[in-house]
Amino acid sequence: MTLHRFARRAMLAAALGIASAPAMAATYVMSASSDFTGPFADVSPSAVSGIRAIAAWWNETKGKELDVSVDVRVHDMRYDASVVARTWPSILSTDKPILHLGFGTPDLITLMKRLPGDKVPLLMSTAMVGLVWQPNGWHFSFRPTYSHEFAGLLDFLQKKKGAKLKIGAISTQTAAGFVDQVKGVQKFAETNPDRFEVLEVQWVDASPVSVANEVRTLVRLQPDVLLVGGTTAQVIATGKALRELNASIPIIMSTHNGLTEVAKGIDLKEIEGAYSVFAFAPDNQEGLPIRDVYAKSHSGTGSWGIAAAQSAYQTLLALRILERAVAKVGKDKVTGEAMYEAMLSSSFTEAELLGGLPDIKFDKTAPFPVGKIAVKAQVVRDGKIVPLGSDWMPIPDLPKW
């Protein structure tokens, strides 16, 4: 065989080999913020475990079906806006993410104004505040504002009482977001004056030594509940003050300062009847399919709980958005803009979100779900954290404040 003929056959064989080789799966990057060295370092391993477990499960199941894989790259942002600002440009240039999984206020305040230009949607696992309730943004959460979440539980408790529900509040003026929570609840009460009344707000330090005097003032007004949506330290101090005053008034809190965290600093029996409310399924509710997925796919550090649940729900929603984007533009053409359009043009059901979230629909009017939004809650009963029923509690309409 001549050298020329050999070369021709080699080239033909190579061409045939390339033609018959299976097409490579499309791989996309989703970036994620975490905090391994800042104020939430203790919960970050569990939060990240939720992201990684759901991404691994999706890659092995739906991803293989679509011939698409997702690489989630986690960045330690230290819960610090300056770190987010320094890190984001390199994320854009190196990771080229189609979506960013956010981890709290630093991501929002740093990125929300530049995201429309960067064409990368931000999906948060924390609730929103009225300060970022703006139309046409690229910043979203699967949760509404904290005030919406509180309103859902307050609505449930008022209907249970059958008379006007009286609310006392404790918060801090050192953080605009915590002030905003109170303003939203005040707006809710003003909109429904026959059903709710915010008696008084006591402003305290973010990490108070004692709030006995402030709680004493509120107790005299005989509230039905005490809203403490700020810090874990404030909830613990409120619980201790109620014990000192021999008063029994349920405390309402969110997730960042919720029952799981509060239990590390106070015996739950001392805050019997306290609530934590949020727009997702409690980590310990019965019949939660996404928890089973996590258990099968989890490896490494971290464990199931509120932190892992939040990030698992966040990641699953992001992946369902990716499925919609693939269906619209094809597996090789997904961009941040395609993800944004898919998010806004689609609905997502509780079933496909594996029970972790209610039915969800977004539009351009708000950075959170619209339509029939709902919450669930946990409550302390006999010194233990248990779900408050199994049904979603609808959130009443709440005008922007």
C-alpha positions in Angstrom: 0.0 0.0 0.0 1.4 3.4 -1.0 1.9 6.0 1.6 -0.7 8.2 -0.2 -3.4 5.5 -0.1 -2.6 4.7 3.6 -3.1 8.3 4.5 -6.4 8.5 2.6 -7.7 5.4 4.4 -6.6 6.7 7.8 -8.4 10.0 7.2 -11.6 8.1 6.1 -11.5 5.9 9.2 -11.0 8.9 11.4 -14.0 10.7 9.7 -16.2 7.6 10.2 -15.1 7.3 13.8 -16.0 11.0 14.5 -19.4 10.6 12.7 -20.3 7.5 14.7 -19.2 8.8 18.1 -22.0 9.9 20.4 -22.7 13.6 20.8 -21.2 15.2 23.8 -23.6 16.2 26.6 -24.1 20.0 26.9 -22.6 21.2 30.2 -23.7 24.4 31.9 -22.4 26.1 35.0 -24.6 27.5 37.8 -22.6 29.5 40.3 -23.6 29.6 44.0 -22.7 31.8 47.0 -22.0 30.4 50.4 -20.4 31.4 53.7 -17.8 29.2 55.1 -15.8 31.9 57.0 -18.5 34.4 58.0 -21.6 34.6 60.3 -23.3 31.6 58.7 -20.3 29.3 58.6 -22.0 26.8 60.9 -24.9 26.2 58.6 -23.1 26.4 55.3 -21.9 22.8 55.0 -25.6 21.7 55.3 -26.7 24.4 52.9 -24.2 23.4 50.3 -25.0 19.7 50.8 -28.6 20.5 49.6 -27.2 22.1 46.4 -24.8 19.3 45.6 -27.2 16.4 46.4 -30.0 17.7 44.2 -27.6 18.6 41.4 -26.1 15.1 41.5 -29.5 13.5 41.4 -30.7 15.6 38.5 -27.5 15.0 36.5 -28.1 11.2 36.9 -31.8 11.3 36.0 -33.3 14.2 34.1 -29.9 15.5 32.9 -29.1 12.2 31.2 -32.5 12.1 29.6 -31.9 15.6 28.2 -28.2 15.0 27.5 -27.4 17.9 29.7 -25.2 18.2 32.8 -24.9 21.0 35.3 -21.7 21.9 37.2 -22.5 23.9 40.3 -19.5 26.0 41.4 -19.7 27.2 45.0 -17.9 30.4 46.1 -17.2 31.4 49.7 -18.6 35.0 49.8 -18.3 35.2 53.6 -21.8 36.8 53.6 -20.0 40.1 52.7 -21.1 42.4 50.0 -17.5 43.6 49.3 -16.5 39.9 48.7 -19.4 39.4 46.3 -18.4 42.6 44.4 -14.8 41.4 44.1 -15.7 37.9 43.1 -18.5 38.4 40.7 -16.5 39.7 37.7 -14.3 36.6 37.8 -17.4 34.4 38.1 -18.8 36.0 35.0 -15.6 35.6 33.0 -14.5 32.2 34.2 -17.7 30.3 35.1 -20.0 32.0 32.6 -23.0 30.9 34.7 -26.5 30.6 33.3 -27.9 31.3 36.8 -26.6 32.3 40.2 -27.8 30.7 43.4 -27.8 33.4 46.0 -27.2 33.3 49.7 -28.7 36.3 51.4 -28.7 40.1 51.4 -25.0 40.6 50.2 -25.9 39.0 46.9 -29.0 41.1 46.5 -27.5 44.5 47.3 -24.4 43.9 45.2 -25.9 42.2 42.2 -29.5 43.2 41.6 -28.7 46.4 39.7 -26.1 44.9 37.4 -27.8 41.6 36.7 -30.0 42.9 33.9 -26.8 44.0 32.1 -25.0 40.8 32.8 -28.0 38.7 31.7 -27.7 36.3 34.5 -30.7 35.7 36.7 -30.3 35.4 40.5 -32.4 32.9 42.5 -32.4 33.3 46.2 -33.4 30.9 49.0 -34.0 33.6 51.5 -37.1 35.7 51.6 -37.3 39.2 50.1 -37.9 42.6 51.6 -40.0 45.5 50.4 -36.8 47.4 49.7 -36.1 45.2 46.6 -39.7 44.8 45.5 -39.2 46.3 42.1 -40.4 45.4 38.6 -38.4 44.1 35.7 -35.5 42.8 37.8 -33.3 39.8 37.4 -33.3 39.0 41.1 -35.8 36.4 42.3 -36.6 34.2 45.3 -39.0 31.3 45.6 -40.1 33.1 48.8 -42.1 36.4 49.0 -41.1 39.1 51.5 -40.8 38.2 55.2 -43.8 40.4 55.8 -45.9 38.2 53.3 -44.7 35.1 55.2 -45.7 36.6 58.6 -49.0 37.7 57.1 -49.8 34.1 56.1 -49.4 32.8 59.6 -51.1 35.8 61.2 -54.1 35.2 58.9 -54.2 31.6 60.1 -54.0 32.6 63.8 -56.6 35.3 63.5 -59.1 33.0 61.9 -58.4 30.4 64.6 -59.0 33.1 67.3 -62.1 34.4 65.7 -61.5 38.0 66.9 -58.9 40.8 66.3 -55.4 39.5 66.6 -53.2 41.9 68.6 -49.5 41.9 67.7 -46.5 43.2 69.6 -43.1 43.5 67.7 -39.5 43.5 68.7 -36.9 44.5 66.1 -33.8 46.5 65.5 -33.2 49.7 63.6 -29.6 48.8 62.8 -30.6 46.9 59.7 -32.9 48.3 57.1 -34.3 44.8 56.2 -35.5 44.2 59.8 -37.2 47.6 59.9 -38.8 46.7 56.5 -40.3 43.5 58.0 -42.1 45.5 60.6 -43.3 48.1 58.1 -44.8 45.4 56.0 -46.7 43.8 58.9 -47.9 47.3 59.9 -49.2 47.8 56.4 -51.0 44.5 56.6 -52.7 45.5 59.8 -53.6 48.9 58.5 -55.2 47.2 55.4 -57.2 44.9 57.6 -58.0 47.0 60.7 -60.9 44.9 61.8 -58.8 41.8 62.0 -55.3 42.9 63.1 -53.6 45.5 65.2 -49.9 46.2 65.8 -49.9 47.4 69.3 -46.4 48.7 69.6 -42.8 48.1 68.3 -39.9 47.9 70.7 -36.6 48.7 69.1 -33.6 46.9 70.6 -30.0 46.0 69.8 -29.3 43.3 67.3 -27.6 41.2 70.0 -29.2 42.4 73.2 -28.1 41.3 76.6 -31.6 41.7 78.0 -35.0 42.9 76.6 -36.9 42.5 79.9 -38.0 46.1 80.0 -39.2 46.2 76.4 -41.0 42.9 76.8 -42.6 44.1 80.0 -44.0 47.1 78.1 -45.5 44.8 75.5 -46.9 42.3 78.0 -48.9 45.1 79.6 -50.6 45.7 76.3 -51.7 42.0 76.2 -50.7 41.0 72.7 -51.7 37.6 71.3 -48.3 37.1 69.6 -44.8 38.7 69.6 -43.2 39.2 66.2 -39.4 38.9 66.4 -38.2 38.6 62.8 -34.7 39.9 63.3 -31.9 38.0 65.0 -31.6 34.7 66.9 -30.2 36.7 69.8 -33.3 38.8 70.0 -35.6 35.7 70.0 -33.5 34.1 72.8 -33.6 37.3 74.8 -37.3 37.6 74.3 -37.9 34.1 75.5 -35.8 34.6 78.6 -37.6 37.9 79.3 -41.0 36.2 79.0 -39.9 33.5 81.5 -38.7 36.2 83.9 -42.0 38.0 83.7 -43.9 34.7 84.0 -45.7 35.5 80.7 -46.8 33.1 78.0 -47.0 34.8 74.6 -46.1 32.9 71.4 -43.1 34.3 69.5 -43.2 34.4 65.7 -39.9 34.2 63.9 -38.6 33.4 60.4 -35.9 30.9 59.3 -32.6 32.7 59.6 -33.5 33.2 63.3 -35.9 30.3 63.5 -36.5 27.4 65.9 -33.6 25.3 64.8 -31.1 28.0 65.5 -32.9 29.3 68.7 -32.8 25.8 70.1 -29.0 26.1 70.3 -29.3 28.9 72.9 -32.5 28.2 74.9 -34.5 25.2 76.0 -37.4 25.0 73.6 -39.7 24.2 76.6 -39.2 27.9 77.6 -40.8 29.1 74.3 -43.6 26.6 74.1 -46.0 27.6 71.3 -43.5 29.6 69.4 -43.6 29.6 65.6 -41.3 29.8 62.6 -43.0 30.6 59.3 -41.7 30.3 55.7 -42.9 29.8 52.2 -41.6 26.2 51.8 -42.2 22.8 53.3 -40.8 22.1 56.8 -37.8 19.8 56.7 -39.5 17.5 59.1 -42.9 17.2 57.6 -44.2 13.7 56.7 -44.2 12.6 53.1 -41.6 14.9 51.6 -40.2 13.3 48.4 -37.3 15.8 48.0 -36.0 14.7 51.4 -35.8 11.1 50.1 -33.9 12.3 47.0 -31.5 14.1 49.3 -30.9 11.0 51.5 -30.1 8.9 48.4 -27.8 11.4 46.7 -26.1 13.2 49.7 -22.4 12.6 50.3 -19.8 14.5 52.3 -20.4 17.0 55.1 -23.7 18.5 56.1 -27.0 17.0 57.0 -30.7 17.4 56.3 -32.5 20.3 58.1 -33.9 23.7 57.4 -30.6 24.9 55.8 -30.3 21.9 53.5 -34.0 22.0 52.7 -33.9 25.6 51.6 -30.9 25.1 49.3 -32.3 21.9 47.9 -35.6 23.6 47.0 -33.7 26.5 45.5 -31.5 24.2 43.4 -34.4 22.0 42.2 -36.4 25.1 41.0 -33.3 26.3 39.1 -33.0 22.9 37.4 -36.7 22.8 36.5 -36.1 26.2 34.9 -33.2 24.8 33.0 -35.5 22.0 31.7 -37.9 24.6 30.4 -35.1 26.5 28.8 -33.8 23.4 27.0 -37.3 22.7 25.7 -37.5 26.2 24.3 -34.1 26.8 22.8 -32.5 23.4 22.6 -29.9 21.7 24.7 -26.9 23.5 23.2 -28.3 27.1 23.3 -29.1 27.8 26.9 -28.0 31.2 28.2 -28.8 33.3 31.2 -31.3 35.2 29.1 -32.9 31.9 28.0 -33.2 30.9 31.7 -34.7 34.3 32.5 -37.3 33.9 29.8 -38.1 30.3 30.7 -38.6 31.3 34.3 -41.1 34.1 33.5 -43.0 32.1 30.9 -43.5 28.9 32.9 -45.4 27.5 35.8 -44.0 25.0 38.3 -46.1 22.6 40.2 -45.7 21.3 43.8 -45.4 17.8 42.4 -42.5 18.5 40.1 -40.9 20.5 42.9 -41.1 17.2 44.9 -43.3 18.7 47.6 -40.8 21.3 48.8 -42.6 24.3 47.3 -46.2 25.2 46.5 -47.2 25.8 42.9 -45.1 28.7 41.6 -45.4 31.3 38.9 -43.2 34.4 38.3 -43.7 37.5 36.2 -42.0 40.9 35.8 -44.0 42.7 38.5 -42.1 41.3 41.5 -39.0 39.5 42.4 -41.0 36.7 44.0 -43.8 34.3 43.1 -47.1 35.9 42.1 -50.7 34.6 42.3 -51.8 32.2 45.1 -48.7 32.2 47.3 -48.7 30.2 50.5 -46.7 29.3 53.6 -46.1 26.6 56.1 -44.8 26.8 59.6 -43.3 24.9 62.5 -44.3 25.2 66.2 -42.9 24.2 69.5 -45.1 21.5 71.1 -44.0 19.7 74.3 -40.5 21.1 73.8 -40.2 19.8 70.2 -40.2 21.4 66.8 -43.1 20.0 64.8 -44.9 21.1 61.6 -48.0 23.3 62.1 -50.4 21.0 60.2 -49.8 19.7 56.7 -51.7 22.2 54.6 -50.4 25.3 52.9 -51.7 28.5 54.5 -52.6 31.1 51.9 -51.0 34.5 52.1 -53.6 37.3 51.9 -53.1 40.2 49.5 -50.5 42.6 50.9 -50.2 46.0 49.2 -46.7 47.3 48.7 -45.5 49.5 51.6 
